[in-house]
Amino acid sequence: MSDSPTLSRRAVLGGFGVAAVAGAGGFAMGHRSAEAARDSNESDLHLAAAGLVPFHGAHQAGIATPVQDRLLFGAFDLMTDDRQALVSLLRTWTASAEALTQGRPVGSDDSTPEAPPDDTGEAMGLSAARLTLTFGFGPTIFTVGGRDRFGLADRRPAALVDLPAFPGDDLDPGLSGGDLAVQVCADDPQVAFHALRNLTRQAKGTAVLRWSEVGFGRTSTTTSGSSATPRNLQGFKDGTNNLRGDDATSMAKYVWADASDGADWMAGGSYMVTRRIRMFLETWDRSMLSDQEGTIGREKLSGAPLGGTAEHDPVDLAARDAHGQLVVPADAHIRLANHATNDGVRILRRGYSFTDGVDQVTGQLDGGLFFIAYQRDPRTGFIPLQQRLAAHDALNEYIVHTGSAVFACPPGVAPGGWIGEGLF
């Protein structure tokens, strides 16, 4: 990765520093503020041109960050109850994440021919490809069977609840849960693989990969004014009304945890829910277009809500046709998922399509949506939303949830800090 254009750590950090200099007057202060803003914008453009996403910041990258093309998600089980071993792993992962996201190899570069190199090497010559690594802690970090594993039980946030069983779930324990999570996103699948491979290697003896999922074809956007809304494997535009990561007001209200929520170490972090949702694509493909559109509540080609003409038209949930029937059916997905019908529930979606080959029992494709949602509190975000969808959504005829997990993703890392240090 070192062959690609990169910025030094000093340059990366320098571009985001804000100098607090007392001005002689309002004009001087405004002039200097304008200069600082211009310098910061130039630094952002320089980073983007080099395919780099800053690692340090108030929030972890990979949440509000514009969605990359590829995902590799890994959930780990800890093999130890030694608190210091966990801290050591998190420190090591922090150093590696900082290097990887800035286009550098992990570890030192002083390996000898007599020892394996620190970095596995498959990303040499590749750009950083907007790589981000987002880390999370599962409920089992705090307690397992009532046992306080690392002396952290009293630090467990009230919002980090075990997800309840939902109607229709067919969860595979081998695709669910985990002590630690690493969400790896990049525009190059080899860069993403390289990152998770090296973190897994560094965890040897402390943590082992429990399950992973490869994602492609992002199914949502988190940026205002970005390119066309992507489509999922059912052929429909997905995430039209998603929250936008650059909407600071909405992010503060619905996504970022606050110290007032009861866990000060999570302030600036967020709670991540993952769901592996298999789609019965063969059944879907045999359905009439009108049935597909009625199930979703949108036109397939344009993405417009039924009764509308353009994708971003407001969803008119009260509209009725000439026969008095609801234009958007009562069990349509967009009606049940709409925040207007869910007490204002909003979540930030960051999902990807997946395919895991063929189901050896049925001979059908094993593919669908790897759903990722960030929110300030799952108890007021994903859980009530999914309870409503699981009970009434017409889409349930064509999908089944086969994997599930929830993680507390701590705030971002300051220079010299490490992932989750506030927890410890």
C-alpha positions as CSV (number, residue, x, y, z in Angstrom):
1,M,0.0,0.0,0.0
2,S,3.0,2.3,0.4
3,D,3.4,2.8,-3.4
4,S,0.2,4.9,-3.5
5,P,-0.1,8.6,-2.8
6,T,-0.4,9.0,1.0
7,L,-0.1,11.8,3.6
8,S,2.2,11.7,6.6
9,R,0.6,11.4,10.0
10,R,1.7,15.0,10.7
11,A,-0.1,16.2,7.5
12,V,-3.2,14.3,8.3
13,L,-3.5,15.6,11.8
14,G,-2.4,19.1,10.9
15,G,-5.2,19.5,8.5
16,F,-7.8,19.0,11.2
17,G,-6.3,21.1,13.9
18,V,-8.1,24.4,14.8
19,A,-5.9,27.2,16.2
20,A,-7.6,29.2,18.9
21,V,-5.9,32.6,18.5
22,A,-7.4,35.7,20.1
23,G,-8.0,38.3,17.4
24,A,-7.6,42.0,17.7
25,G,-11.1,42.5,16.4
26,G,-14.1,40.9,14.7
27,F,-12.7,41.3,11.2
28,A,-9.4,39.6,12.2
29,M,-11.1,36.7,13.9
30,G,-13.4,36.2,10.9
31,H,-10.5,36.4,8.5
32,R,-8.6,33.8,10.5
33,S,-11.6,31.6,10.8
34,A,-12.1,31.7,7.1
35,E,-8.5,30.8,6.5
36,A,-8.8,27.9,8.9
37,A,-12.0,26.7,7.1
38,R,-10.3,27.0,3.8
39,D,-7.2,25.1,5.0
40,S,-9.5,22.3,6.4
41,N,-11.4,22.1,3.2
42,E,-8.2,21.8,1.2
43,S,-7.0,19.1,3.5
44,D,-10.2,17.2,3.1
45,L,-9.8,17.4,-0.7
46,H,-6.2,16.3,-0.4
47,L,-7.3,13.3,1.7
48,A,-10.1,12.4,-0.7
49,A,-7.8,12.6,-3.7
50,A,-5.4,10.2,-2.1
51,G,-8.3,7.8,-1.2
52,L,-7.8,8.4,2.5
53,V,-10.4,8.7,5.3
54,P,-9.0,10.2,8.6
55,F,-8.8,7.7,11.4
56,H,-8.8,10.2,14.3
57,G,-11.8,12.2,15.2
58,A,-14.8,12.7,17.5
59,H,-16.6,9.8,16.0
60,Q,-15.4,6.6,14.5
61,A,-15.1,6.6,10.7
62,G,-17.4,4.2,8.8
63,I,-20.6,5.5,10.4
64,A,-21.3,8.9,8.9
65,T,-18.6,8.4,6.3
66,P,-19.8,8.3,2.7
67,V,-20.6,4.6,2.0
68,Q,-17.8,2.7,0.2
69,D,-18.4,0.0,-2.4
70,R,-17.3,-3.0,-0.4
71,L,-17.8,-4.5,3.1
72,L,-16.1,-7.2,5.1
73,F,-17.6,-7.6,8.5
74,G,-16.0,-9.7,11.2
75,A,-17.3,-10.7,14.7
76,F,-14.8,-12.1,17.2
77,D,-15.0,-14.2,20.3
78,L,-12.5,-13.6,23.1
79,M,-10.6,-16.6,24.2
80,T,-9.5,-15.0,27.5
81,D,-11.0,-13.3,30.5
82,D,-7.7,-11.4,31.1
83,R,-8.6,-7.7,31.1
84,Q,-5.0,-6.6,30.2
85,A,-4.9,-9.0,27.3
86,L,-8.1,-7.3,25.9
87,V,-6.6,-3.9,26.4
88,S,-3.4,-4.9,24.7
89,L,-5.4,-6.2,21.7
90,L,-7.4,-3.0,21.4
91,R,-4.1,-1.0,21.5
92,T,-2.6,-3.1,18.8
93,W,-5.7,-2.9,16.7
94,T,-5.8,0.9,17.1
95,A,-2.2,1.2,15.8
96,S,-2.9,-1.1,12.9
97,A,-6.2,0.7,12.0
98,E,-4.4,4.0,12.0
99,A,-1.7,2.7,9.6
100,L,-4.1,0.8,7.3
101,T,-6.5,3.6,6.8
102,Q,-3.6,5.9,5.8
103,G,-2.2,3.5,3.3
104,R,0.6,2.1,5.4
105,P,1.4,-1.6,6.2
106,V,0.9,-2.8,9.8
107,G,3.7,-3.4,12.2
108,S,7.3,-2.4,11.7
109,D,9.2,-2.6,8.5
110,D,12.4,-4.1,10.0
111,S,11.4,-7.8,9.4
112,T,14.2,-10.2,8.7
113,P,14.3,-13.1,6.2
114,E,14.3,-15.4,9.2
115,A,10.9,-14.2,10.5
116,P,7.5,-13.8,9.0
117,P,6.8,-10.1,8.0
118,D,4.4,-8.2,10.2
119,D,2.2,-7.3,7.2
120,T,0.8,-10.0,5.0
121,G,1.5,-7.9,1.9
122,E,-1.4,-8.5,-0.4
123,A,-2.3,-4.8,-0.4
124,M,1.2,-3.6,-1.4
125,G,0.9,-1.2,-4.4
126,L,-2.8,-0.6,-3.8
127,S,-4.3,2.7,-2.6
128,A,-6.1,2.9,0.8
129,A,-9.4,2.9,-1.2
130,R,-11.2,5.0,1.4
131,L,-10.7,2.2,3.9
132,T,-12.5,2.6,7.3
133,L,-12.5,0.3,10.3
134,T,-15.3,0.6,12.8
135,F,-15.0,-1.3,16.1
136,G,-17.8,-2.4,18.5
137,F,-18.3,-4.2,21.8
138,G,-20.9,-6.9,22.2
139,P,-23.0,-7.4,25.3
140,T,-20.9,-10.4,26.2
141,I,-17.9,-8.1,26.9
142,F,-19.7,-7.2,30.1
143,T,-21.4,-10.3,31.3
144,V,-21.8,-13.9,30.3
145,G,-24.2,-16.1,32.2
146,G,-24.2,-13.5,35.0
147,R,-20.4,-13.6,35.2
148,D,-18.5,-10.3,35.1
149,R,-15.7,-11.3,32.7
150,F,-13.5,-8.2,32.7
151,G,-14.8,-6.2,35.7
152,L,-16.9,-4.1,33.3
153,A,-20.4,-5.2,34.3
154,D,-21.3,-1.9,35.9
155,R,-20.1,0.0,32.8
156,R,-22.6,-1.7,30.4
157,P,-24.8,0.9,28.8
158,A,-28.5,0.5,29.4
159,A,-28.9,0.9,25.6
160,L,-26.8,-2.2,24.9
161,V,-29.6,-4.6,25.3
162,D,-29.8,-8.2,24.0
163,L,-32.1,-8.1,21.0
164,P,-35.4,-9.8,21.6
165,A,-36.7,-12.7,19.4
166,F,-38.8,-11.4,16.5
167,P,-41.6,-13.3,14.7
168,G,-40.2,-15.2,11.8
169,D,-36.6,-15.2,12.9
170,D,-34.5,-18.2,11.9
171,L,-31.2,-17.2,13.4
172,D,-28.1,-19.3,13.0
173,P,-25.9,-18.9,16.2
174,G,-22.9,-19.3,13.9
175,L,-23.9,-16.1,12.1
176,S,-24.9,-14.1,15.2
177,G,-23.4,-12.4,18.3
178,G,-19.8,-11.8,19.1
179,D,-17.7,-10.1,21.8
180,L,-16.0,-7.7,19.3
181,A,-17.0,-6.4,15.9
182,V,-14.9,-4.9,13.1
183,Q,-16.8,-3.3,10.2
184,V,-14.3,-2.9,7.3
185,C,-15.4,-0.8,4.4
186,A,-13.4,0.1,1.3
187,D,-13.7,0.7,-2.4
188,D,-11.4,-2.3,-3.1
189,P,-12.3,-5.8,-1.8
190,Q,-8.6,-6.8,-1.5
191,V,-7.9,-3.8,0.7
192,A,-10.8,-4.7,2.9
193,F,-9.7,-8.4,3.1
194,H,-6.1,-7.3,3.9
195,A,-7.3,-5.2,6.8
196,L,-9.5,-7.9,8.4
197,R,-6.9,-10.6,7.7
198,N,-4.2,-8.7,9.6
199,L,-6.4,-7.8,12.5
200,T,-7.4,-11.5,12.8
201,R,-3.7,-12.5,12.7
202,Q,-2.9,-10.0,15.4
203,A,-5.7,-11.3,17.6
204,K,-4.2,-14.9,17.7
205,G,-4.3,-16.2,21.2
206,T,-6.7,-13.5,22.4
207,A,-9.6,-13.6,20.0
208,V,-10.8,-15.8,17.2
209,L,-13.1,-14.9,14.3
210,R,-16.6,-16.1,15.1
211,W,-18.3,-15.2,11.8
212,S,-17.8,-12.9,8.9
213,E,-19.8,-11.5,5.9
214,V,-18.7,-10.1,2.6
215,G,-20.8,-7.3,1.2
216,F,-21.0,-5.6,-2.1
217,G,-23.3,-3.2,-3.9
218,R,-24.0,-0.8,-1.0
219,T,-27.8,-0.6,-0.4
220,S,-27.9,2.9,1.1
221,T,-26.3,6.3,0.9
222,T,-25.4,8.5,3.8
223,T,-24.4,11.6,1.9
224,S,-26.7,14.5,0.7
225,G,-26.6,15.2,-3.0
226,S,-24.7,12.0,-3.7
227,S,-25.1,9.8,-6.8
228,A,-28.2,7.8,-7.6
229,T,-29.8,5.7,-4.9
230,P,-28.4,2.1,-5.1
231,R,-30.6,-0.9,-5.7
232,N,-30.8,-4.1,-3.6
233,L,-30.9,-7.6,-5.0
234,Q,-34.7,-7.4,-5.4
235,G,-34.1,-4.7,-8.0
236,F,-35.6,-1.8,-5.9
237,K,-33.9,1.4,-4.9
238,D,-32.9,1.1,-1.2
239,G,-32.4,3.8,1.4
240,T,-34.2,6.6,-0.4
241,N,-35.2,8.3,2.9
242,N,-32.1,7.3,4.9
243,L,-30.6,9.7,7.4
244,R,-27.7,11.7,6.0
245,G,-24.4,11.6,7.8
246,D,-23.8,15.3,7.0
247,D,-27.0,16.3,8.7
248,A,-25.5,17.2,12.1
249,T,-28.8,17.9,13.8
250,S,-30.4,14.6,12.9
251,M,-27.2,12.7,13.7
252,A,-27.1,14.2,17.1
253,K,-30.7,13.4,17.7
254,Y,-30.9,9.9,16.3
255,V,-27.4,8.4,15.9
256,W,-24.7,9.8,18.3
257,A,-24.9,8.7,21.9
258,D,-24.7,11.4,24.6
259,A,-23.3,11.4,28.1
260,S,-26.8,12.3,29.3
261,D,-27.9,8.8,28.1
262,G,-26.2,7.3,31.1
263,A,-22.9,6.0,29.8
264,D,-20.4,8.8,29.6
265,W,-17.8,6.6,27.9
266,M,-20.1,6.2,24.9
267,A,-20.6,9.9,24.3
268,G,-20.0,10.4,20.6
269,G,-20.4,6.7,19.8
270,S,-23.3,4.8,18.4
271,Y,-25.1,1.5,18.7
272,M,-24.8,-0.9,15.7
273,V,-27.4,-3.6,14.9
274,T,-26.6,-6.1,12.2
275,R,-29.1,-8.5,10.6
276,R,-28.3,-11.0,7.9
277,I,-31.5,-11.1,5.8
278,R,-31.7,-13.8,3.2
279,M,-34.0,-13.1,0.3
280,F,-35.9,-15.8,-1.4
281,L,-34.9,-14.5,-4.8
282,E,-36.4,-17.3,-6.9
283,T,-39.9,-16.7,-5.3
284,W,-39.5,-13.0,-5.7
285,D,-38.6,-13.4,-9.4
286,R,-41.8,-15.3,-10.1
287,S,-44.0,-12.5,-8.6
288,M,-45.9,-10.0,-10.8
289,L,-44.5,-6.5,-11.0
290,S,-47.6,-5.1,-9.4
291,D,-47.2,-7.5,-6.5
292,Q,-43.5,-6.5,-6.1
293,E,-44.4,-2.8,-6.1
294,G,-47.3,-3.3,-3.7
295,T,-45.0,-5.2,-1.3
296,I,-42.4,-2.4,-1.3
297,G,-44.8,0.5,-1.8
298,R,-42.6,2.0,-4.6
299,E,-42.4,1.9,-8.3
300,K,-39.6,-0.4,-9.3
301,L,-38.1,1.7,-12.1
302,S,-38.3,5.2,-10.8
303,G,-38.3,4.5,-7.1
304,A,-41.2,6.8,-6.6
305,P,-43.7,6.0,-3.8
306,L,-46.9,4.6,-5.1
307,G,-49.1,7.6,-6.1
308,G,-46.0,9.8,-6.7
309,T,-44.0,10.6,-9.8
310,A,-40.4,11.0,-8.5
311,E,-38.3,9.0,-6.1
312,H,-38.0,11.7,-3.4
313,D,-41.7,12.7,-3.5
314,P,-43.2,12.6,0.0
315,V,-44.9,9.3,0.8
316,D,-48.6,10.0,1.0
317,L,-49.8,7.4,3.5
318,A,-53.4,8.7,3.4
319,A,-53.9,8.6,-0.4
320,R,-56.7,6.4,-1.7
321,D,-57.5,5.4,-5.3
322,A,-60.9,5.7,-7.1
323,H,-62.1,2.6,-5.3
324,G,-61.3,3.9,-1.9
325,Q,-58.3,1.6,-1.5
326,L,-55.0,2.8,0.0
327,V,-52.6,3.6,-2.7
328,V,-49.7,2.5,-0.4
329,P,-51.0,-0.8,0.9
330,A,-51.5,-1.2,4.7
331,D,-48.8,-3.9,4.8
332,A,-46.3,-2.2,2.3
333,H,-42.8,-2.1,3.6
334,I,-42.4,1.7,3.2
335,R,-45.6,2.4,5.2
336,L,-44.5,0.2,8.1
337,A,-40.9,1.5,8.0
338,N,-41.9,5.1,7.7
339,H,-41.0,7.2,10.7
340,A,-44.4,8.8,10.6
341,T,-45.9,5.4,11.6
342,N,-43.2,4.5,14.1
343,D,-43.4,7.3,16.7
344,G,-40.7,9.2,14.8
345,V,-38.1,6.3,14.9
346,R,-35.1,7.1,12.7
347,I,-32.0,5.0,12.1
348,L,-28.9,5.4,9.9
349,R,-28.7,2.5,7.5
350,R,-25.4,1.3,6.1
351,G,-26.2,-2.1,4.5
352,Y,-24.8,-4.1,1.7
353,S,-25.9,-6.9,-0.6
354,F,-24.3,-10.3,-0.1
355,T,-24.2,-13.7,-1.8
356,D,-22.9,-16.9,-0.1
357,G,-23.3,-19.3,-3.0
358,V,-26.0,-21.9,-3.1
359,D,-28.1,-23.4,-0.3
360,Q,-27.1,-27.1,-0.5
361,V,-30.5,-28.2,0.8
362,T,-32.8,-26.2,-1.5
363,G,-30.5,-25.5,-4.4
364,Q,-31.5,-21.9,-4.3
365,L,-29.3,-18.8,-4.1
366,D,-28.2,-17.8,-0.6
367,G,-28.1,-14.1,-1.0
368,G,-29.8,-11.0,0.3
369,L,-29.2,-8.0,2.5
370,F,-26.6,-7.6,5.2
371,F,-28.4,-4.9,7.2
372,I,-26.4,-2.5,9.4
373,A,-28.1,0.2,11.3
374,Y,-26.7,2.8,13.7
375,Q,-28.7,4.6,16.3
376,R,-28.5,6.4,19.6
377,D,-30.5,3.7,21.4
378,P,-31.7,0.3,20.0
379,R,-34.6,0.4,22.5
380,T,-36.1,3.4,20.7
381,G,-34.6,2.7,17.3
382,F,-34.3,-0.7,15.7
383,I,-36.2,-2.8,18.2
384,P,-39.7,-1.2,17.9
385,L,-39.2,-0.7,14.2
386,Q,-38.4,-4.4,13.7
387,Q,-41.2,-5.5,15.9
388,R,-43.6,-3.7,13.7
389,L,-42.1,-5.0,10.5
390,A,-41.8,-8.6,11.7
391,A,-45.5,-8.7,12.6
392,H,-47.0,-7.0,9.6
393,D,-44.6,-6.4,6.6
394,A,-45.7,-8.0,3.3
395,L,-42.0,-8.4,2.5
396,N,-41.8,-11.2,5.1
397,E,-43.1,-13.6,2.5
398,Y,-39.8,-13.1,0.6
399,I,-37.2,-12.8,3.3
400,V,-35.9,-14.4,6.5
401,H,-33.5,-13.1,9.1
402,T,-30.7,-15.6,9.6
403,G,-28.1,-13.7,11.6
404,S,-28.3,-11.0,14.3
405,A,-26.0,-9.0,16.5
406,V,-25.8,-5.7,18.5
407,F,-22.6,-3.8,19.4
408,A,-21.7,-0.6,21.3
409,C,-19.4,1.4,19.0
410,P,-17.4,3.8,21.2
411,P,-16.5,7.3,20.1
412,G,-13.6,8.1,17.9
413,V,-9.9,8.0,18.9
414,A,-7.8,11.0,19.6
415,P,-4.1,11.0,18.6
416,G,-2.2,8.9,21.1
417,G,-5.4,7.2,22.3
418,W,-6.9,3.8,21.6
419,I,-10.2,2.2,20.8
420,G,-12.6,2.1,23.8
421,E,-10.2,3.5,26.3
422,G,-13.0,5.4,28.0
423,L,-14.6,2.1,28.9
424,F,-11.5,0.9,30.8
